[in-house]
Structures are given as structure tokens and as C-alpha cells.
Amino acid sequence: MTHSHARGPSPAALAGRLLALAGRLLAVAGGLLAVAGGLLALGDTLPANSLVADASGAPSVSLHTTLAPEVAGHSTTIDLSIRVAPSRELVPPPLIEGELRYPAGFDVQLSGLGIDACTVATLELSGPAGCPPDSRMGYGSAVAELAIKGEVFRETARIAVVRADEQQGHQAMLLYIYGETGLSAQVVLMGELLPASAPFGGLLDIHVPLVPTFPGGAADASVTELRLVLGPQNLTYYERVRGRRVSYTPAGIRLPRHCPRGGFPFAARMRFLGGVEAGGSTTVPCAAGESHPPPKPCCSACTSDTYCSVDGSRPLLRTDSRPW
């Protein structure tokens, strides 16, 4: 089908410009991450867990997460899907920063993912194929939309996630964005794994530069869907064993031995052009028959003036405002 717009760009040119912008307007996260899972299809969103748009015109953000397999103490793959819905306009405002928070106990640095590093220069020159196989950490996809004269144009991009050299002491990863149609240039984004407060164990932070779709800054594309899969699924690493090159599957992110009460929490926070923010959260329920951390034995004996010792063996006097 052909779209015509008076004095406007051709459909092919528009698709190319839009797809080029899609990569630059992605936020991940992180891994995440990242952040893991079988190659599950994009799941249903959880509107009950999304932050609804407010009077400021912020879009709504919904987050869906799966862990596959979900077996305590075993490696898993994290599959995160984010959807952004506009408040009043045809498309949400352009994205400029995104954070993906993952649960405590999910140690990405010790996951065995990304034991080698790739560089921006290598990705720009040769794409993911030019990176060491052992630098790959996952993959993903994104959808960007652009409204022109009341009509919404939609384009999809693919994402390759590879390990990068540390940034200011923090583990980093590169998100290589490339189009499925071959109409656009490739884009590389940097993401950092940073600390996060409880109940989260860390976050994947990505800053996204704005690039106009048309000369003169007429319009910016908007990210409406983002999927990141971090984990060993579809990854093959290599090592030397007695002089031979042997392939193997990396371990991946290991789940804690006990599932926390209420499940594993995940959250996404997005900041858009103009300072508007929106976020969503979700919880992956504990697997059937999953055990919970045993309660500290002293807790039943504690009062408002005491708290549990670190080893949980006895109550101690509360001499400050230390929480339970």
C-alpha cells in the first residue's frame, strides 16, 4: 500500500528515517538486561501494574517479565517486554532515558555472560559478527512510531546485546540496533549496570540521544515497544581444551536458592522529552512448590525496642532508627 502526502517524503524515505531513529531512541534496559529465558513471544502486558498517565500528559508504561526456566538455584534467561502508550497524542513523546531494575540475588556480573568485550568501533564496522562470540549477552527488538499529518508510521528494529569494557567501574553493555529492512544505518547505545536499593539488586541504565527525523528538527520518533532477552538461550561460547576449540553454552544468571515472598520484583522507569516520566512494575510469581527464606527465629520475640541480629539468633536493643 502506498501513502501519499503533499510535499512530504516518499514512503521508502520515511521508513528509512524512522528506522534510523528507532535505534537512537531505545532505552533498555538491561539487560538489561537485562536482566535473561527461553525465546518466549512478547507476552501480554500487565495494565494493573502500570503507572497510568497523569494530568501532565505522561504516557503509560507496562512491563511483562518471564524467567525460563524458573528453578531455584539454577540458571535462567530473563525476558522483559515494555509497552509505552500515549496519553493524548497519537504517539508518546520521544524517549531520552530508561531504567530497568531487577531483583536482588540476580548477579549479572557473575553470570558467565559476556566474558569477552566488544567495542563501539567494531560494531559500527562489522556488526555483531565482528565481536568475540563470548561477548554476546542477549538480543531484543524495538518498535518506533512517528505521526505525520494524523497518520502513524511504524517500524521495527532488532537488538544485539554484547559486553563492553567497564565504564567508571561499572559493568557495561552495548546495544547494537539494526533494521530488518536494510533501509537504515546501524546505531550503538551504551548501557551501564548500576546499584539499586532494595528490593532490587541492580538496574540497567541507558541514556538515549535525540535525533530529528527530518532536517531542521521537524519530528522525533517514539519508542512504543521494547523487548530485551538476557541469558544463555541461543548463545554459543568457545574455549580451548587440550588445543582444541570447544563450543559450550554459558551458564547465565543464576536464580537465588529461595524465592522471596511475593515473587521476584522488576520495574521500569522511563523519562521522555520535556521531563515527563512514567514507569511500570511487575512481579514474577514463585514457581509452584518454591520455598521461601525461613523467618528469623528471633522475630517473634522482638518488640518495638528491639531488632533481629544479623544471624537471626537473638533480638538486640534498638538504639537508633534502624528498620527491621
Rosetta blueprint (number, residue, H / E / L):
1 M L
2 T L
3 H L
4 S L
5 H L
6 A L
7 R L
8 G L
9 P L
10 S L
11 P H
12 A H
13 A H
14 L H
15 A H
16 G H
17 R H
18 L H
19 L H
20 A H
21 L H
22 A H
23 G H
24 R H
25 L L
26 L L
27 A L
28 V L
29 A L
30 G E
31 G L
32 L L
33 L E
34 A L
35 V L
36 A L
37 G L
38 G L
39 L L
40 L L
41 A L
42 L L
43 G L
44 D L
45 T L
46 L L
47 P H
48 A H
49 N H
50 S E
51 L E
52 V L
53 A L
54 D L
55 A L
56 S L
57 G L
58 A L
59 P L
60 S E
61 V E
62 S E
63 L E
64 H E
65 T E
66 T E
67 L E
68 A E
69 P L
70 E L
71 V L
72 A L
73 G L
74 H L
75 S E
76 T E
77 T E
78 I E
79 D E
80 L E
81 S E
82 I E
83 R E
84 V E
85 A E
86 P L
87 S L
88 R L
89 E L
90 L L
91 V L
92 P L
93 P L
94 P L
95 L E
96 I E
97 E E
98 G E
99 E E
100 L E
101 R E
102 Y E
103 P E
104 A L
105 G L
106 F L
107 D L
108 V L
109 Q L
110 L L
111 S L
112 G L
113 L L
114 G L
115 I L
116 D L
117 A L
118 C L
119 T L
120 V H
121 A H
122 T H
123 L H
124 E H
125 L H
126 S H
127 G L
128 P H
129 A H
130 G H
131 C L
132 P L
133 P H
134 D H
135 S H
136 R E
137 M E
138 G E
139 Y E
140 G E
141 S E
142 A E
143 V E
144 A E
145 E E
146 L E
147 A E
148 I E
149 K L
150 G L
151 E E
152 V E
153 F E
154 R E
155 E E
156 T E
157 A E
158 R E
159 I E
160 A E
161 V E
162 V E
163 R E
164 A E
165 D E
166 E E
167 Q E
168 Q L
169 G L
170 H E
171 Q E
172 A E
173 M E
174 L E
175 L E
176 Y E
177 I E
178 Y E
179 G E
180 E L
181 T L
182 G L
183 L L
184 S L
185 A L
186 Q L
187 V E
188 V E
189 L E
190 M E
191 G E
192 E E
193 L E
194 L E
195 P L
196 A L
197 S L
198 A L
199 P L
200 F E
201 G E
202 G E
203 L E
204 L E
205 D E
206 I E
207 H E
208 V L
209 P L
210 L L
211 V L
212 P L
213 T L
214 F L
215 P L
216 G L
217 G L
218 A L
219 A L
220 D L
221 A L
222 S E
223 V E
224 T E
225 E E
226 L E
227 R E
228 L E
229 V E
230 L E
231 G L
232 P L
233 Q L
234 N L
235 L L
236 T L
237 Y E
238 Y E
239 E E
240 R E
241 V E
242 R L
243 G L
244 R E
245 R E
246 V E
247 S E
248 Y E
249 T L
250 P L
251 A L
252 G L
253 I E
254 R E
255 L L
256 P L
257 R L
258 H L
259 C L
260 P L
261 R L
262 G L
263 G L
264 F E
265 P E
266 F E
267 A E
268 A E
269 R E
270 M E
271 R E
272 F E
273 L L
274 G L
275 G L
276 V L
277 E E
278 A E
279 G E
280 G E
281 S E
282 T E
283 T E
284 V E
285 P L
286 C L
287 A L
288 A L
289 G L
290 E L
291 S L
292 H L
293 P L
294 P L
295 P L
296 K L
297 P L
298 C L
299 C H
300 S H
301 A H
302 C L
303 T L
304 S L
305 D L
306 T E
307 Y E
308 C E
309 S L
310 V L
311 D L
312 G L
313 S L
314 R L
315 P E
316 L E
317 L E
318 R L
319 T L
320 D L
321 S L
322 R L
323 P L
324 W L
